[in-house]
Amino acid sequence: MQSYRLERFGSLDGLVRVQEEAPQPAAGEVLVRVKASSLNFRDLAILMGWSPFLVQPGRIPLSDAAGEVEAVGAGVTRFKVGDRVVDSFYPTWFGGARLAAFDFYGTERDGWLTEYKVVGAESLSLAPPHLTFEEAATLSCAGVTAWSALAGVGPGDTVLTQGTGGVSLFALQLAKVLGAQVIATTSSTEKAERLKALGADSVIDYVANPEWADTVRALTDGRGVDRIVEVGGPGTLAQSIKAVRYAGHVSLVGALAAGSAGMDFMKVFMSQATYQCIGTGSRSDLEELCRVLAAHAVHPVIDRVFSLDEAKAAWTHFADRRLFGKVVIRHSAS
């Protein structure tokens, strides 16, 4: 089988394609024929050596994938051969309170940029039946993160999303399913039209309006938004603090925007908002997301699909960051 291993960090030169023996499942394990995988910002951070986590050279990268069960080990009852499955971002967090220990694909264990992979049966879930493998491969990190970031949102709430990356577009789609109004920010007229086509009720150009929190306040009659899916971090948090309603909720998802947070403690305190760090979610969260997507026939937004032979080109395209949706690698025909 073909795999990619990250032998050294700092550039794509360290991503090496290798030929390996296909693994076989032991008791309690499942052999997955990987059909597709997708890229997240963490994968770029690992490649470039920016990751805050210790990464061992030689790991197979990528945390998100979908595939078909090829074989099952003794004692496996959750799946059968031929089942379409997605992996859980945390292979050992099944539900309940999150454990402090970290055990990630691409860092502590090999990831999914390979043709066949053996994992514990408890680390997988059934893919939504209406999705292609390419679409299902986008759920584990971006989809679950957006779902977790919206926990508690309901009809009549107003949600703010930032940009057109995977988490933000999932958050837009899911917020509409939950009955919320959505205000989205973006950097171009073309992207603004696409966001409106996805269901955004209002779109703010943050390049033309760097003080976009003022526009958010104007759009909400001075009240502010109930929930912010905050993906920018240092470059956007100051505006989010100004845009959230009194006692609202800011879900801290990422740090994609350069700059200084410029936090004013008194503004944070006086907002009386909840600022919650979102660390993706458990297998239970993934399965809940899959049920919602299937019930409402929601399809993830894919920016572009590359072949397994083009894995390095996929990384290059992703690193450019001018995306509308997810970057996916197709490992074999669906």
C-alpha positions in Angstrom: 0.0 0.0 0.0 1.0 3.6 -0.5 1.5 5.9 2.5 3.0 9.4 3.1 5.2 9.9 6.1 6.4 13.2 7.5 10.2 12.5 7.9 11.2 16.1 8.8 9.5 19.4 9.4 9.6 22.9 7.8 8.6 22.2 4.2 6.9 19.7 1.9 10.3 18.2 1.2 9.8 16.3 4.4 6.6 14.6 3.2 7.8 11.3 1.8 5.8 8.8 -0.2 6.5 5.1 0.8 5.4 1.6 -0.1 4.4 -0.5 2.9 2.7 -3.8 3.7 -1.0 -3.5 4.4 -1.8 -4.1 8.1 -4.2 -6.8 9.4 -6.7 -6.3 12.2 -6.2 -8.0 15.6 -9.0 -8.7 18.0 -11.3 -5.6 18.5 -9.8 -3.9 15.5 -11.0 -2.9 12.0 -9.1 -2.7 8.8 -10.3 0.4 6.8 -9.7 0.9 3.1 -9.2 4.7 3.2 -11.2 6.4 0.5 -10.6 10.0 1.3 -8.9 12.3 3.8 -9.0 16.1 4.4 -6.6 18.8 5.6 -7.0 21.0 8.7 -4.9 23.9 9.9 -3.3 21.6 12.5 -1.8 19.5 9.6 -0.1 22.6 8.2 1.1 23.5 11.7 2.6 20.0 12.1 4.3 20.1 8.7 5.9 23.5 9.3 6.9 22.7 12.9 4.5 25.2 14.5 2.5 22.6 16.4 2.4 23.1 20.2 2.4 19.3 20.6 5.5 17.1 20.4 5.5 15.3 17.0 7.6 12.3 16.2 9.3 12.3 12.8 8.1 9.5 10.5 4.4 9.7 11.4 1.7 9.3 8.8 -0.1 12.7 8.9 -3.8 13.7 8.8 -6.5 13.2 11.4 -9.7 13.1 9.2 -10.8 10.4 6.9 -13.6 8.2 5.6 -13.4 4.8 4.1 -14.9 1.3 3.9 -14.5 -1.6 6.3 -12.3 -4.2 4.6 -12.0 -6.7 7.4 -12.8 -7.0 11.1 -10.9 -8.6 13.9 -12.3 -11.1 16.4 -15.0 -9.8 18.7 -15.9 -6.8 16.6 -19.7 -6.2 16.6 -20.0 -2.4 15.8 -19.1 -2.9 12.1 -19.2 -5.4 9.3 -17.3 -5.7 6.0 -18.5 -3.1 3.6 -19.7 -0.5 6.1 -18.9 3.1 5.3 -17.1 4.7 8.2 -15.5 8.0 9.5 -12.9 8.2 12.2 -13.3 10.1 15.4 -10.7 12.9 15.9 -9.9 11.6 19.4 -9.5 7.8 19.0 -10.0 7.1 22.8 -12.6 9.8 23.7 -16.0 8.2 23.3 -18.2 10.6 25.3 -18.5 12.4 28.6 -15.9 14.7 30.1 -12.7 15.1 28.0 -9.6 13.4 29.4 -6.5 15.5 30.0 -4.3 13.0 28.1 -3.7 13.7 24.4 -3.6 10.9 21.9 -3.8 12.4 18.4 -3.5 11.0 14.8 -0.4 12.4 13.2 1.4 13.1 16.5 1.2 10.3 19.0 0.0 7.8 16.5 0.0 7.4 12.7 -2.7 9.3 10.8 -4.8 8.6 7.7 -2.8 9.6 4.6 -2.5 6.0 3.6 -4.5 3.4 1.6 -5.3 1.0 4.5 -5.4 1.6 8.2 -6.1 -0.5 11.3 -7.8 1.1 14.2 -9.9 0.0 17.2 -13.5 -0.5 16.4 -14.5 2.0 19.1 -12.6 4.8 17.2 -15.0 4.7 14.2 -18.6 5.8 13.4 -20.9 5.0 10.5 -20.7 7.7 7.9 -23.9 9.6 7.0 -25.5 7.6 4.1 -26.2 10.6 1.9 -22.5 11.8 1.8 -19.8 10.8 -0.6 -16.5 9.6 1.0 -15.0 12.9 0.1 -17.7 14.8 2.0 -17.6 12.4 4.9 -13.8 12.9 5.3 -14.4 16.5 6.3 -16.4 15.7 9.5 -13.9 14.5 12.2 -12.3 17.8 13.0 -14.0 20.7 11.2 -17.5 19.4 11.4 -17.4 18.3 15.0 -15.6 21.5 16.1 -18.4 23.6 14.5 -21.0 21.4 16.1 -19.4 21.7 19.6 -19.0 25.5 19.1 -22.7 25.8 18.6 -23.8 23.8 21.6 -26.9 25.4 23.1 -27.8 27.5 20.0 -31.5 27.5 19.1 -34.2 29.2 17.1 -34.1 33.0 17.3 -30.4 33.2 18.3 -27.9 35.1 16.2 -24.6 33.5 15.3 -21.5 35.2 13.9 -19.1 33.2 11.8 -15.7 34.3 10.5 -14.3 33.7 7.0 -14.8 30.8 4.6 -12.7 27.9 6.1 -14.1 24.5 6.9 -15.2 25.2 10.5 -16.8 28.5 9.6 -18.8 27.1 6.7 -19.9 24.1 8.8 -21.0 26.5 11.6 -23.0 28.6 9.1 -24.8 25.5 7.7 -25.5 24.0 11.2 -26.6 27.3 12.7 -29.3 27.6 10.0 -30.4 24.0 10.7 -30.7 25.0 14.4 -33.0 27.9 13.4 -30.5 30.7 14.1 -29.8 33.9 12.1 -26.2 34.1 10.8 -23.9 37.1 10.3 -20.8 36.1 8.4 -17.6 38.0 7.8 -15.4 37.6 4.7 -12.9 39.4 2.6 -14.5 39.7 -0.9 -17.7 40.4 -2.7 -17.5 37.0 -4.5 -17.2 35.1 -1.2 -20.0 37.2 0.3 -22.4 36.1 -2.4 -21.5 32.4 -1.9 -22.0 32.8 1.9 -25.5 34.3 1.2 -26.2 31.3 -1.1 -25.4 29.0 1.8 -27.9 30.8 4.0 -26.0 33.7 5.7 -28.5 36.4 6.6 -25.9 39.2 6.5 -22.3 39.4 5.4 -19.7 41.9 6.5 -16.5 42.6 4.5 -13.9 42.8 7.2 -11.3 44.3 4.9 -13.6 47.3 4.1 -14.8 47.3 7.7 -11.9 46.5 10.0 -14.1 47.6 13.0 -16.7 45.1 12.0 -18.0 44.8 15.5 -19.7 48.2 15.0 -21.5 46.8 12.0 -22.6 43.7 14.0 -24.1 45.9 16.6 -25.9 47.9 14.0 -27.3 44.8 12.4 -28.6 43.6 15.8 -30.1 46.9 16.9 -27.2 47.5 19.3 -27.7 44.1 21.1 -24.8 42.1 19.7 -24.8 38.4 18.7 -25.6 35.5 21.0 -22.8 33.2 19.8 -19.5 33.8 18.0 -17.6 31.0 16.4 -14.1 32.6 16.9 -11.6 31.1 14.5 -9.2 34.1 14.1 -7.9 34.3 17.6 -5.2 37.1 18.1 -6.3 39.0 15.0 -10.1 39.0 15.6 -10.8 38.4 19.3 -10.8 42.2 20.2 -13.7 42.7 17.7 -15.5 39.6 19.0 -15.4 40.9 22.5 -17.1 44.1 21.2 -19.6 42.2 19.0 -20.9 39.6 21.5 -24.1 40.5 23.4 -24.2 41.0 27.2 -23.8 37.5 28.8 -23.4 36.0 25.3 -21.0 33.2 24.3 -17.8 33.2 22.4 -16.5 29.8 21.2 -12.7 30.0 20.9 -11.9 27.6 18.1 -8.6 28.7 16.5 -5.9 31.3 15.9 -5.9 31.8 12.1 -5.7 35.6 12.0 -2.3 37.2 12.6 -2.1 40.1 15.0 -2.4 40.9 18.7 -5.5 40.0 20.7 -5.4 43.5 22.2 -7.7 42.4 25.0 -9.1 45.0 27.4 -9.7 43.1 30.6 -12.5 45.4 31.6 -14.3 44.9 28.3 -14.1 41.2 28.7 -15.3 41.4 32.3 -18.1 43.9 31.5 -19.4 41.8 28.6 -20.2 39.0 31.2 -19.9 36.6 28.2 -18.7 33.1 28.4 -15.4 32.5 26.6 -15.1 28.7 26.0 -12.2 26.9 24.4 -13.4 24.3 21.9 -11.2 21.2 21.5 -13.2 19.4 18.7 -15.4 16.7 20.3 -15.9 13.1 21.3 -17.1 10.2 19.2 -20.6 10.8 20.7 -20.4 14.4 19.3 -19.4 13.0 15.9 -22.3 10.6 15.9 -24.7 13.4 16.9 -23.4 15.5 14.1 -23.8 12.7 11.6 -27.5 12.2 12.6 -28.2 16.0 12.1 -26.5 16.1 8.7 -28.4 13.1 7.5 -31.8 14.3 8.9 -31.4 17.7 7.1 -29.5 16.5 4.1 -26.6 18.9 4.7 -23.6 18.5 2.4 -20.2 19.8 3.5 -18.6 22.4 1.3 -15.5 21.2 -0.5 -13.1 23.7 -2.0 -11.1 21.2 -4.1 -10.4 17.5 -4.4 -6.9 16.1 -5.1 -5.8 12.6 -5.8 -3.5 10.7 -3.5 -0.7 11.2 -6.1 -1.3 15.0 -5.7 -1.1 15.0 -1.9 1.7 17.6 -1.9 -0.3 19.8 -4.2 -3.2 19.6 -1.8 -1.0 20.9 1.0 0.3 23.7 -1.2 -3.3 24.7 -2.1 -4.4 24.6 1.5 -1.4 26.7 2.7 -2.4 29.5 0.3 -5.5 29.9 2.6 -7.7 31.4 -0.2 -10.3 28.7 0.4 -14.0 28.3 0.3 -14.5 25.1 2.2 -12.4 21.9 2.7 -9.4 20.6 0.8 -9.8 16.8 0.3 -7.5 14.1 -0.9 -9.2 11.2 -2.7 -7.4 7.9 -2.0 -9.4 5.7 -4.3 -12.6 5.8 -6.3 -15.8 6.1 -4.3 
